[in-house]
Amino acid sequence: MKVLFVLLGLVALACSQMEDVETLKAQVMTALIPELMKLEYNSNQAENMARFLVEDNESWRDLMKYRSNHKSNFLSPDNLQQILEEIIPRDEEHIMMYGTRAQPLKTEDDDDE
């Protein structure tokens, strides 16, 4: 019986931590959209890029590293601008189209350049 209570406690803890991560992701995404729009993204592009940044494992890890160093004002506009400058990949158009950091396949035309 004790084992059942321990397991239920662990499940409850895991669920609460999952909810906290989802809440944090929503907060970060909401804060990122206006900052992305300042970088001349339209509202749909800003939303897509913000969603990508919180859902992509590598980008989220980058955001959380930055957060651990700037806990008190992580979501301030100044910090968000710096974060975006550091973690937005250079191939933004590819991300907007495909939602991934993966580089497009090289074609024969690319070799001519």
Residue frames relative to the residue before (quaternion, step in Angstrom):
aa qw qx qy qz dx dy dz
M 1.0000 0.0000 0.0000 0.0000 0.00 0.00 0.00
K 0.6322 0.5330 -0.3329 0.4531 3.58 1.02 -0.82
V 0.6217 0.5531 -0.3348 0.4421 3.57 1.03 -0.81
L 0.6318 0.5349 -0.3265 0.4562 3.58 1.00 -0.80
F 0.6675 0.4914 -0.3014 0.4712 3.60 0.93 -0.86
V 0.6271 0.5220 -0.3320 0.4733 3.58 1.04 -0.75
L 0.6631 0.4996 -0.3039 0.4673 3.58 0.92 -0.91
L 0.6497 0.5046 -0.3193 0.4703 3.59 0.95 -0.82
G 0.6333 0.5299 -0.3209 0.4638 3.58 1.04 -0.75
L 0.6617 0.5019 -0.2981 0.4705 3.56 0.98 -0.85
V 0.6354 0.5136 -0.3229 0.4777 3.58 1.01 -0.79
A 0.6545 0.5072 -0.3130 0.4652 3.59 0.93 -0.87
L 0.6453 0.5150 -0.3127 0.4696 3.59 0.99 -0.84
A 0.6573 0.5089 -0.3082 0.4625 3.58 0.91 -0.89
C 0.6557 0.5073 -0.3112 0.4646 3.58 0.96 -0.84
S 0.6674 0.4926 -0.3173 0.4596 3.59 0.91 -0.82
Q 0.6529 0.4963 -0.3223 0.4728 3.60 1.01 -0.71
M 0.6136 0.5334 -0.3452 0.4688 3.59 1.06 -0.72
E 0.6523 0.5132 -0.3103 0.4636 3.54 0.94 -0.91
D 0.6381 0.5302 -0.3267 0.4528 3.59 1.01 -0.80
V 0.6440 0.5056 -0.3213 0.4759 3.59 0.99 -0.80
E 0.6601 0.4976 -0.3120 0.4683 3.59 0.91 -0.84
T 0.6290 0.5179 -0.3282 0.4778 3.60 1.04 -0.75
L 0.6539 0.5048 -0.3072 0.4724 3.58 0.95 -0.88
K 0.6384 0.5211 -0.3276 0.4622 3.59 0.96 -0.83
A 0.6527 0.5071 -0.3129 0.4679 3.59 0.96 -0.84
Q 0.6506 0.5112 -0.3153 0.4647 3.60 0.97 -0.82
V 0.6617 0.4987 -0.3034 0.4704 3.57 0.92 -0.92
M 0.6558 0.5147 -0.3137 0.4546 3.58 0.89 -0.91
T 0.6544 0.5103 -0.3049 0.4673 3.58 0.94 -0.90
A 0.6832 0.4765 -0.2851 0.4743 3.60 0.99 -0.78
L 0.6627 0.5320 -0.3078 0.4279 3.60 1.04 -0.73
I 0.5946 0.6184 -0.3782 0.3479 3.60 0.94 -0.79
P 0.6932 0.4483 -0.3185 0.4659 3.69 0.72 -0.84
E 0.6400 0.5226 -0.3322 0.4549 3.60 1.04 -0.71
L 0.6395 0.5065 -0.3224 0.4802 3.58 1.05 -0.72
M 0.6351 0.5227 -0.3357 0.4591 3.58 1.04 -0.71
K 0.5949 0.5461 -0.3594 0.4676 3.62 1.15 -0.53
L 0.6751 0.4655 -0.2804 0.4989 3.58 1.21 -0.51
E 0.5922 -0.6386 0.3147 0.3775 3.55 1.29 0.56
Y 0.3865 0.6434 -0.5444 0.3744 3.56 1.03 0.74
N 0.4085 -0.6532 0.5465 0.3283 3.59 -1.06 0.53
S 0.7246 -0.4661 0.2635 0.4340 3.60 -1.20 0.29
N 0.6542 0.5023 -0.3244 0.4631 3.62 0.97 -0.76
Q 0.6555 0.4982 -0.3126 0.4737 3.58 0.96 -0.86
A 0.6439 0.5257 -0.3215 0.4535 3.57 0.97 -0.86
E 0.6613 0.4945 -0.3081 0.4725 3.57 0.95 -0.84
N 0.6518 0.5123 -0.3135 0.4631 3.60 0.95 -0.85
M 0.6747 0.4813 -0.3016 0.4713 3.59 0.90 -0.89
A 0.6409 0.5116 -0.3308 0.4670 3.61 0.94 -0.82
R 0.6407 0.5115 -0.3224 0.4733 3.60 0.97 -0.85
F 0.6388 0.5211 -0.3252 0.4633 3.58 0.96 -0.86
L 0.6834 0.5104 -0.2984 0.4283 3.59 0.85 -0.97
V 0.7231 0.4056 -0.2666 0.4915 3.61 1.02 -0.62
E 0.7098 0.4517 -0.2710 0.4677 3.61 1.13 -0.46
D 0.6093 0.5311 -0.3555 0.4694 3.60 1.15 -0.51
N 0.5000 -0.6953 0.4251 0.2929 3.60 -0.66 1.10
E 0.6790 0.4944 -0.3002 0.4521 3.59 0.86 -0.91
S 0.6660 0.4911 -0.2992 0.4752 3.58 0.93 -0.86
W 0.6498 0.5110 -0.3211 0.4621 3.58 0.95 -0.85
R 0.6243 0.5279 -0.3317 0.4707 3.58 1.01 -0.79
D 0.6359 0.5183 -0.3193 0.4743 3.61 1.00 -0.82
L 0.6522 0.5134 -0.3114 0.4627 3.57 0.94 -0.88
M 0.6903 0.4807 -0.2882 0.4575 3.58 0.90 -0.89
K 0.5915 0.5371 -0.3681 0.4756 3.61 1.12 -0.57
Y 0.6607 0.4973 -0.3008 0.4750 3.54 0.94 -0.91
R 0.6362 0.5394 -0.3207 0.4487 3.57 0.99 -0.83
S 0.6578 0.5184 -0.3235 0.4403 3.60 0.92 -0.83
N 0.6894 0.4585 -0.2780 0.4870 3.60 1.16 -0.52
H 0.7807 0.2411 -0.1135 0.5652 3.61 1.20 -0.43
K 0.0156 0.8728 -0.4878 0.0117 3.57 0.90 0.95
S 0.7047 0.5115 -0.3023 0.3878 3.59 0.77 -0.94
N 0.8271 0.1144 -0.0403 0.5488 3.59 0.97 -0.75
F 0.0761 0.8556 -0.5050 0.0848 3.54 1.05 0.82
L 0.7851 0.3398 -0.1754 0.4873 3.59 0.84 -0.91
S 0.3593 0.7164 -0.5209 0.2938 3.61 1.16 0.43
P 0.6250 -0.5686 0.3711 0.3852 3.62 -1.07 0.64
D 0.6410 0.5252 -0.3389 0.4453 3.61 0.95 -0.78
N 0.6684 0.4840 -0.2996 0.4788 3.58 0.92 -0.88
L 0.6525 0.5179 -0.3275 0.4458 3.58 0.92 -0.84
Q 0.6310 0.5182 -0.3456 0.4624 3.60 0.99 -0.72
Q 0.6571 0.5000 -0.3095 0.4716 3.58 0.95 -0.84
I 0.6238 0.5374 -0.3314 0.4607 3.58 1.00 -0.85
L 0.6789 0.4993 -0.2959 0.4498 3.56 0.84 -0.99
E 0.6353 0.5234 -0.3347 0.4588 3.58 0.98 -0.76
E 0.7127 0.4679 -0.2570 0.4551 3.57 1.03 -0.79
I 0.8328 0.3020 -0.1404 0.4422 3.60 0.82 -0.86
I 0.5345 0.5875 -0.4552 0.4025 3.61 1.13 -0.17
P 0.4239 -0.7115 0.4977 0.2576 3.56 -0.70 1.04
R 0.6064 -0.5889 0.3961 0.3585 3.55 -1.18 0.54
D 0.7146 0.4328 -0.2618 0.4833 3.57 1.00 -0.73
E 0.0424 -0.8564 0.5146 -0.0071 3.56 0.66 1.16
E 0.6312 0.5501 -0.3428 0.4260 3.57 0.97 -0.82
H 0.6406 0.5191 -0.3237 0.4641 3.57 0.99 -0.80
I 0.6504 0.5064 -0.3171 0.4691 3.57 0.97 -0.83
M 0.6480 0.5184 -0.3300 0.4499 3.57 0.91 -0.85
M 0.6934 0.4667 -0.2800 0.4722 3.57 1.03 -0.73
Y 0.8400 0.2372 -0.0680 0.4832 3.56 0.80 -1.03
G 0.3869 -0.7552 0.4614 0.2589 3.59 1.22 -0.22
T 0.6802 0.4372 -0.2990 0.5068 3.58 1.08 0.63
R 0.4894 -0.6494 0.4939 0.3081 3.55 -1.22 0.45
A 0.4497 0.7097 -0.4533 0.2978 3.59 1.22 -0.27
Q 0.4423 -0.6926 0.5058 0.2626 3.53 -0.97 0.87
P 0.5153 -0.6244 0.4715 0.3497 3.58 -1.03 0.66
L 0.5939 -0.5677 0.4269 0.3778 3.54 -1.18 0.55
K 0.4680 -0.6700 0.5047 0.2782 3.52 -1.05 0.82
T 0.2003 -0.7720 0.5912 0.1199 3.56 -0.98 0.83
E 0.6775 -0.4740 0.3585 0.4334 3.56 -1.28 0.18
D 0.6013 0.5708 -0.3525 0.4340 3.59 1.11 -0.67
D 0.6179 0.5589 -0.3390 0.4369 3.60 1.08 -0.70
D 0.6315 0.5526 -0.3316 0.4311 3.60 1.09 -0.68
D 0.6261 0.5725 -0.3313 0.4130 3.59 1.14 -0.60
E 0.5975 0.6166 -0.3599 0.3650 3.59 1.14 -0.52
